[in-house]
Amino acid sequence: MRIFFIILLSFNFLLAADYFETAPYVSTSSLGNDDFEKEFNDPKKENIIDPLSGYNIIMTNINDKFYEYLLKPTAQGYAYIVPENARNGIGNFFDNLFFPIRFVNNLLQFKIQNSIDELERFTINSTMGIAGFADVAYSTFNIKSHQEDFGQTLGFYGVGSGFHVVLPLFGSSNLRDIAGLLADAWIDPLNYIAARDINILKNSEQSLYLTGFYTINKTSLHIEEYDNFKKDAIELYPYLRSFYESRRTKLISE
């Protein structure tokens, strides 16, 4: 059981909602097959360093099968039992809980107004929003969330992406973003870290269970998005690689 939730924890980043909601959608409709293959299979044109391409292709296929045969059916069963309004409320609760990651990274990038917005959102949603289950900050005061992570912070300071890596069950990443994941993990409220003075949870087992629940709930709200996204892919790995790297570049430049 513990291994199962470790897997769900890892896979969370592949299906994070902003992966599909905030990124420019890439479509094949404007490209012929030959043009599309050339566009998405030429690392030099994309300026992507990919010395692990053989491994990355294999791992992409493994991650895809994991989603299709384990995570997706689990999320669908969960969605059948739990009403959508309740799942949205749970999603809002976790989004509110992740405030420290967004606040710190906006601050580190000198996005002061964004940091203020995040602080206001956390204060309003934690009180008026009943521990964050309702996003009152947005629905009533139109205060939007500003998604930032430490990978973006490193990019803001000029750190290059390094070579592309597909992590087991995490999905697409690169050396810079792997370092970012480790840094964000330190301030992630769902992580239990023995060396950290303040932990919301009492042990790593609680952390795994709660993160597994979070992953299933979030996936249940976006079940069709990954399927819709990949249906245009002629080859899944170069498609995901191009999408990920171009999206991260865009987010860092904003």
LUMZADO-291762 format. One record per residue: x, y, z of N, C-alpha, C in turn; residue number from 1. Coordinates in steps of 0.2 Angstrom, whole numbers. Layout:
N
ATOM     nxx     nyy     nzz    caxx    cayy    cazz     cxx     cyy     czz   pos
ATOM       X       Y       Z       X       Y       Z       X       Y       Z   NUM
...
This chain:
254
ATOM     nxx     nyy     nzz    caxx    cayy    cazz     cxx     cyy     czz   pos
ATOM       4      -6       0       0       0       0       4       6       0     1
ATOM      10       6       4      14      12       4      17      13      -3     2
ATOM      19       8      -6      22       9     -13      17      12     -17     3
ATOM      11      10     -17       6      13     -21       5      20     -20     4
ATOM       5      22     -14       5      30     -13      11      33     -15     5
ATOM      17      30     -15      23      33     -17      22      35     -24     6
ATOM      20      30     -28      19      30     -35      14      36     -37     7
ATOM       9      36     -33       4      42     -34       7      49     -33     8
ATOM      11      49     -28      14      55     -26      19      57     -32     9
ATOM      23      53     -34      27      54     -40      23      57     -46    10
ATOM      18      54     -47      14      55     -54      10      62     -53    11
ATOM      10      65     -47       6      71     -47       8      76     -51    12
ATOM      15      77     -53      17      83     -57      15      82     -64    13
ATOM      15      76     -66      13      75     -73       6      77     -75    14
ATOM       1      77     -70      -6      78     -71      -8      84     -67    15
ATOM      -3      89     -65      -5      95     -61      -9      99     -66    16
ATOM     -14     102     -63     -19     105     -68     -17     111     -72    17
ATOM     -12     114     -69      -9     120     -73      -5     118     -79    18
ATOM      -3     111     -79       0     108     -85      -4     109     -91    19
ATOM     -10     109     -91     -15     109     -96     -18     116     -97    20
ATOM     -20     119     -91     -24     125     -91     -20     131     -93    21
ATOM     -14     132     -91     -10     138     -92      -6     138     -98    22
ATOM      -5     132    -101       0     132    -107      -3     133    -113    23
ATOM       1     135    -118      -2     136    -125      -3     129    -128    24
ATOM      -9     127    -131     -10     121    -133      -7     120    -140    25
ATOM      -4     115    -141       0     113    -147      -5     109    -151    26
ATOM      -6     110    -157     -11     106    -162      -7     105    -168    27
ATOM      -9      99    -171      -6      97    -177     -10      99    -183    28
ATOM     -16     103    -182     -20     105    -187     -17     109    -192    29
ATOM     -12     113    -190      -9     118    -195      -3     115    -198    30
ATOM      -1     109    -196       5     106    -199       3     100    -203    31
ATOM       7      99    -208       6      92    -211      10      87    -207    32
ATOM       9      81    -209      13      76    -205      20      76    -205    33
ATOM      23      77    -211      30      78    -212      33      84    -208    34
ATOM      29      90    -209      31      96    -205      31      95    -198    35
ATOM      26      91    -196      25      90    -189      30      86    -186    36
ATOM      32      81    -189      37      76    -187      44      80    -187    37
ATOM      45      84    -192      51      88    -192      52      93    -186    38
ATOM      46      96    -185      46     101    -180      47      98    -173    39
ATOM      44      92    -172      44      89    -165      49      84    -164    40
ATOM      54      83    -169      59      77    -168      66      80    -170    41
ATOM      66      87    -170      73      90    -171      75      93    -165    42
ATOM      79      90    -160      81      93    -154      85     100    -155    43
ATOM      89     100    -161      93     106    -162      89     112    -163    44
ATOM      83     111    -167      79     116    -169      75     119    -163    45
ATOM      74     114    -158      70     116    -152      75     118    -147    46
ATOM      82     117    -148      87     119    -143      86     115    -137    47
ATOM      84     109    -138      84     104    -132      89      99    -132    48
ATOM      93      99    -126      98      94    -125      95      87    -123    49
ATOM      96      82    -127      93      76    -125      97      70    -126    50
ATOM     102      69    -122     107      63    -123     104      57    -120    51
ATOM      98      57    -116      95      51    -114      89      50    -118    52
ATOM      88      51    -124      82      50    -128      80      43    -128    53
ATOM      84      38    -128      82      31    -128      78      30    -122    54
ATOM      82      31    -116      79      30    -110      72      34    -109    55
ATOM      72      40    -111      66      45    -110      60      42    -114    56
ATOM      61      39    -120      56      36    -124      53      30    -120    57
ATOM      57      26    -117      54      20    -114      51      23    -107    58
ATOM      53      27    -104      50      30     -98      44      33     -99    59
ATOM      43      37    -105      37      40    -107      32      35    -108    60
ATOM      33      30    -111      28      24    -112      26      21    -106    61
ATOM      31      20    -101      29      17     -95      24      22     -91    62
ATOM      26      28     -91      22      33     -87      15      33     -90    63
ATOM      14      33     -97       8      33    -100       4      27     -98    64
ATOM       7      21     -98       3      15     -96       1      15     -89    65
ATOM       5      18     -85       3      19     -78      -3      23     -77    66
ATOM      -3      28     -81      -9      33     -81     -15      29     -83    67
ATOM     -15      26     -89     -20      22     -92     -23      17     -88    68
ATOM     -19      13     -85     -21       7     -82     -22       7     -74    69
ATOM     -19      12     -71     -20      12     -64     -23      19     -61    70
ATOM     -19      25     -63     -22      31     -60     -28      33     -63    71
ATOM     -29      33     -70     -36      35     -73     -42      31     -70    72
ATOM     -41      24     -70     -47      20     -67     -48      22     -60    73
ATOM     -43      23     -56     -44      24     -49     -48      31     -48    74
ATOM     -45      36     -52     -49      43     -52     -56      42     -55    75
ATOM     -57      38     -60     -64      38     -62     -69      35     -57    76
ATOM     -66      30     -53     -70      27     -48     -71      31     -42    77
ATOM     -66      35     -41     -67      40     -36     -72      46     -38    78
ATOM     -72      48     -44     -76      53     -46     -84      50     -46    79
ATOM     -84      44     -47     -91      41     -47     -94      41     -40    80
ATOM     -90      41     -35     -92      41     -28     -93      48     -26    81
ATOM     -88      52     -27     -88      59     -24     -91      64     -29    82
ATOM     -96      68     -27     -99      73     -31     -93      78     -33    83
ATOM     -94      81     -39     -90      86     -42     -89      92     -37    84
ATOM     -94      95     -34     -93     100     -30     -89      99     -24    85
ATOM     -89      93     -21     -85      91     -16     -78      90     -18    86
ATOM     -77      88     -24     -70      87     -26     -67      94     -28    87
ATOM     -71      98     -30     -68     105     -31     -66     108     -25    88
ATOM     -71     107     -20     -69     110     -13     -63     107     -10    89
ATOM     -62     101     -11     -56      98      -9     -50     100     -13    90
ATOM     -50     101     -19     -45     104     -23     -43     111     -21    91
ATOM     -48     115     -19     -47     122     -17     -43     122     -10    92
ATOM     -45     117      -6     -42     116       1     -34     115       0    93
ATOM     -33     110      -5     -25     109      -6     -22     115      -9    94
ATOM     -25     118     -14     -22     124     -17     -21     129     -12    95
ATOM     -25     130      -7     -24     135      -2     -18     133       3    96
ATOM     -17     126       3     -12     123       8      -5     124       4    97
ATOM      -5     124      -2       2     125      -6       4     133      -6    98
ATOM       0     137      -3       2     144      -3      10     145      -2    99
ATOM      13     142       3      20     144       4      24     143      -2   100
ATOM      23     138      -6      27     137     -12      26     143     -17   101
ATOM      20     145     -18      19     151     -23      21     157     -20   102
ATOM      20     158     -13      22     165     -10      30     166     -10   103
ATOM      33     160      -8      41     161      -8      44     162     -15   104
ATOM      41     158     -20      44     159     -27      43     165     -30   105
ATOM      37     168     -29      35     175     -31      39     180     -28   106
ATOM      41     179     -22      45     184     -18      52     184     -21   107
ATOM      55     178     -22      61     177     -24      62     180     -31   108
ATOM      57     180     -35      58     183     -42      56     190     -42   109
ATOM      55     193     -36      53     200     -35      47     202     -38   110
ATOM      42     197     -38      35     199     -40      31     200     -34   111
ATOM      32     207     -32      30     209     -25      22     209     -25   112
ATOM      19     211     -30      12     212     -31       9     204     -31   113
ATOM      12     200     -34      10     193     -34      10     190     -27   114
ATOM      16     191     -24      17     189     -17      11     192     -12   115
ATOM       9     198     -13       4     201      -9      -3     198     -11   116
ATOM      -4     196     -17     -10     193     -19     -10     186     -16   117
ATOM      -5     183     -16      -5     176     -13      -6     176      -5   118
ATOM      -3     181      -2      -4     182       5     -12     184       6   119
ATOM     -14     188       2     -21     190       3     -26     184       2   120
ATOM     -24     180      -3     -28     174      -5     -28     169       1   121
ATOM     -22     168       4     -22     163       9     -26     166      15   122
ATOM     -25     172      17     -29     175      23     -36     174      22   123
ATOM     -39     176      16     -46     176      14     -49     169      14   124
ATOM     -45     165      10     -48     158       9     -48     154      16   125
ATOM     -43     155      20     -42     152      26     -47     154      31   126
ATOM     -50     159      30     -55     162      35     -62     162      32   127
ATOM     -63     166      27     -70     167      24     -71     161      20   128
ATOM     -66     158      17     -67     152      13     -67     145      17   129
ATOM     -67     145      23     -68     139      28     -62     135      26   130
ATOM     -56     137      29     -50     133      28     -48     132      21   131
ATOM     -51     136      16     -49     135       9     -53     131       5   132
ATOM     -58     128       8     -63     124       3     -67     128      -2   133
ATOM     -67     135      -1     -70     139      -5     -65     145      -7   134
ATOM     -65     146     -14     -60     151     -16     -64     158     -16   135
ATOM     -65     160     -10     -68     167     -10     -64     172     -12   136
ATOM     -57     172     -12     -53     177     -14     -54     178     -22   137
ATOM     -55     173     -25     -56     174     -33     -63     176     -34   138
ATOM     -68     172     -31     -75     172     -33     -78     179     -31   139
ATOM     -76     182     -25     -78     188     -22     -74     194     -24   140
ATOM     -67     193     -23     -63     199     -24     -58     199     -30   141
ATOM     -59     194     -34     -56     193     -41     -48     193     -40   142
ATOM     -46     190     -34     -38     190     -33     -36     183     -36   143
ATOM     -32     183     -41     -30     177     -44     -24     174     -41   144
ATOM     -23     167     -42     -17     164     -40     -12     165     -45   145
ATOM      -5     165     -43       0     166     -47       5     160     -46   146
ATOM       5     155     -50       8     149     -50      16     150     -51   147
ATOM      20     149     -46      27     149     -47      30     144     -43   148
ATOM      36     141     -46      39     136     -43      47     137     -43   149
ATOM      51     133     -40      58     135     -39      62     134     -46   150
ATOM      59     129     -50      62     129     -56      61     135     -60   151
ATOM      56     138     -60      55     145     -63      59     150     -60   152
ATOM      60     150     -53      64     154     -50      72     154     -52   153
ATOM      74     148     -53      81     146     -56      81     149     -63   154
ATOM      76     148     -67      76     151     -73      76     158     -73   155
ATOM      73     161     -69      73     169     -68      80     171     -67   156
ATOM      84     168     -63      91     170     -62      96     167     -67   157
ATOM      93     165     -73      97     163     -78     100     156     -78   158
ATOM      98     152     -74     100     145     -74      97     141     -80   159
ATOM     101     138     -84      99     135     -90      95     128     -88   160
ATOM      91     126     -93      87     120     -91      91     113     -91   161
ATOM      97     113     -94     101     107     -94      97     102     -99   162
ATOM      99      96     -98      96      91    -103      90      88    -100   163
ATOM      86      86    -105      79      84    -104      79      77    -100   164
ATOM      75      76     -96      74      70     -92      67      68     -91   165
ATOM      65      62     -92      58      60     -91      59      55     -84   166
ATOM      56      58     -79      57      55     -72      52      49     -72   167
ATOM      54      44     -69      49      38     -68      42      41     -64   168
ATOM      37      41     -68      30      43     -65      29      50     -64   169
ATOM      35      54     -63      34      61     -63      33      64     -70   170
ATOM      36      61     -75      35      64     -82      40      68     -84   171
ATOM      39      72     -89      44      77     -92      47      81     -87   172
ATOM      54      82     -87      57      87     -83      64      89     -86   173
ATOM      68      92     -83      75      93     -85      79      94     -78   174
ATOM      86      95     -79      90      96     -73      88     102     -69   175
ATOM      87     107     -72      85     113     -68      78     112     -64   176
ATOM      73     109     -67      67     108     -64      67     102     -59   177
ATOM      72      98     -60      73      93     -54      75      96     -48   178
ATOM      80     100     -49      83     104     -43      77     108     -40   179
ATOM      73     111     -44      67     115     -42      62     111     -38   180
ATOM      61     105     -40      56     100     -37      59      99     -30   181
ATOM      65      97     -29      68      96     -22      68     102     -18   182
ATOM      69     108     -20      68     114     -16      61     115     -14   183
ATOM      57     114     -19      49     115     -17      47     110     -12   184
ATOM      50     104     -12      48      99      -8      49     101       0   185
ATOM      54     105       1      56     107       7      51     111      11   186
ATOM      47     115       6      42     120       9      35     117       8   187
ATOM      35     112       4      28     109       3      25     106      10   188
ATOM      19     109      11      16     107      18      14      99      18   189
ATOM      13      96      12      11      89      12      17      84      14   190
ATOM      23      87      13      29      83      15      31      83      22   191
ATOM      33      77      24      35      76      31      43      76      30   192
ATOM      47      80      33      54      80      33      57      81      40   193
ATOM      60      75      42      62      75      49      67      81      51   194
ATOM      71      83      46      75      89      48      72      96      48   195
ATOM      66      96      46      62     102      46      59     103      53   196
ATOM      59     109      55      57     110      62      49     110      62   197
ATOM      46     113      57      38     113      57      36     108      52   198
ATOM      32     103      54      28      99      50      21      98      52   199
ATOM      17      99      47      10      98      48       8      91      50   200
ATOM      11      86      46      10      79      47      15      76      52   201
ATOM      13      71      55      17      68      60      22      63      58   202
ATOM      21      60      52      26      55      49      26      55      42   203
ATOM      30      52      38      31      51      31      25      47      28   204
ATOM      22      42      32      17      38      30      10      42      29   205
ATOM       9      47      34       3      51      33       4      56      27   206
ATOM      10      58      26      12      62      20      10      59      14   207
ATOM      12      52      13      11      48       7       3      47       6   208
ATOM       0      46      11      -7      45      11     -11      51       9   209
ATOM      -9      57      12     -13      63      10     -11      65       3   210
ATOM      -5      64       1      -3      66      -6      -6      62     -11   211
ATOM      -7      55      -9     -10      51     -14     -17      53     -15   212
ATOM     -21      55      -9     -28      57     -10     -28      63     -14   213
ATOM     -23      68     -13     -23      74     -17     -23      72     -24   214
ATOM     -18      68     -26     -17      66     -33     -23      63     -36   215
ATOM     -26      59     -33     -33      55     -35     -38      61     -36   216
ATOM     -39      65     -31     -44      70     -32     -43      75     -38   217
ATOM     -36      77     -38     -35      82     -44     -36      78     -51   218
ATOM     -33      72     -51     -34      69     -57     -41      68     -59   219
ATOM     -46      67     -54     -53      66     -56     -56      72     -59   220
ATOM     -53      78     -58     -56      84     -60     -53      85     -67   221
ATOM     -48      81     -70     -45      83     -76     -44      76     -80   222
ATOM     -49      71     -79     -48      65     -82     -47      65     -90   223
ATOM     -50      69     -93     -50      69    -101     -45      73    -104   224
ATOM     -42      77    -100     -37      82    -102     -31      79    -105   225
ATOM     -28      74    -102     -22      71    -104     -23      67    -111   226
ATOM     -29      64    -111     -31      60    -117     -32      65    -123   227
ATOM     -36      70    -122     -37      75    -127     -30      78    -129   228
ATOM     -26      79    -124     -19      82    -126     -15      78    -131   229
ATOM     -15      71    -129     -10      67    -133     -13      64    -139   230
ATOM     -19      65    -140     -22      62    -146     -19      65    -153   231
ATOM     -16      71    -153     -13      74    -158      -6      72    -159   232
ATOM      -3      68    -155       4      66    -155       5      61    -160   233
ATOM       9      62    -165      11      57    -169      16      52    -166   234
ATOM      21      55    -162      25      51    -157      25      54    -150   235
ATOM      23      51    -145      21      54    -139      27      57    -136   236
ATOM      33      54    -136      38      57    -132      41      64    -135   237
ATOM      42      64    -141      44      71    -144      39      76    -143   238
ATOM      33      74    -143      27      79    -143      27      81    -135   239
ATOM      28      77    -131      28      79    -124      34      83    -122   240
ATOM      39      81    -125      46      85    -123      45      92    -126   241
ATOM      43      93    -132      43      99    -135      38     104    -131   242
ATOM      32     101    -129      27     104    -126      30     107    -119   243
ATOM      33     102    -116      35     104    -109      41     109    -109   244
ATOM      46     108    -113      51     113    -114      49     120    -116   245
ATOM      45     120    -121      42     127    -123      38     130    -118   246
ATOM      34     126    -115      30     129    -109      34     132    -104   247
ATOM      39     128    -102      43     130     -96      47     137     -98   248
ATOM      49     137    -104      52     143    -106      47     149    -106   249
ATOM      41     148    -108      36     153    -108      35     156    -101   250
ATOM      34     151     -97      32     153     -90      38     157     -86   251
ATOM      44     155     -88      50     158     -85      50     166     -88   252
ATOM      48     166     -94      49     173     -97      43     178     -95   253
ATOM      38     175     -92      32     179     -90      34     183     -84   254
